[in-house]
Amino acid sequence: MKKIEKLENEVLRLNRDDLAAFRNWFIQFDSDKWDREIEEDALKGKFDKLSKEAIAAHNAGMAKQL
């Protein structure tokens, strides 16, 4: 049995309270992981081109108030 299948079976066995606790933990875990990935990408300069384009568009009067 693959690891993911074992995890799925374990999750299926959780009672309501434990499932809620797991869900809350996983949401925080996933959010933190996403934040770290975005930060690492930013430090590597992966957003530099996009930010320069956005600033240029703003300076050219192409931005609109939200």
N, C-alpha and C positions, 0 to 999 in steps of 0.2 A: 504494500500500500504506500502511495506517495505521501510525502509530508503534508501537503495541502489537504489531502483526503483525511488524514488523521486529525488535522486541525478542524476541518469541517465537522467531523463526527463528534469531536469534543464540544464544539460550540452548540451543536444540536442537543447535547445532553444537559446544557446549562439550564438552571431554573430561571424564572423571570428576573429575580433580583441580581443573580450573577450575570445574566445576559445584559442587563442594563449597565452594570458596573463594567463589564467587558466592552460594551459599546462605547461608553464614555471614555474609557482608557484608550480604545483604538482611535477614536476621533482625535483625541489630544496627541497621541503618538503620530498619526498620519499628518496632522497639522504641523507639528514640530519638524517632522522629516521634510515636508514640503518647504517650510521656512529655511531650513538648512541648505536645501538644494538651490533655492533661489539666491540665498546669500553667497553660496559658492560660485554659482554662475555669474553673479554680479562682480565678484572679486576677480573672476577670470576674464571679465570684459565682454561677456556674451551679450550684454544689453547696450553696449556703448553706441553701436550704430543706430539702434532704435531710439535711444535717448537723444542723440544728435539730430536725427530726423524730426523728432517731436519738437525739440527746441527751435529748430529752423522753421518748422511750420507755424509755431506760435509767433515767432519773431516776424514772420511774413503776414501775420494777421489772419491766419487760417484757423485759429482756435476759436471755439465758441464757449460762452459761459454756460455752465451746467446748473 
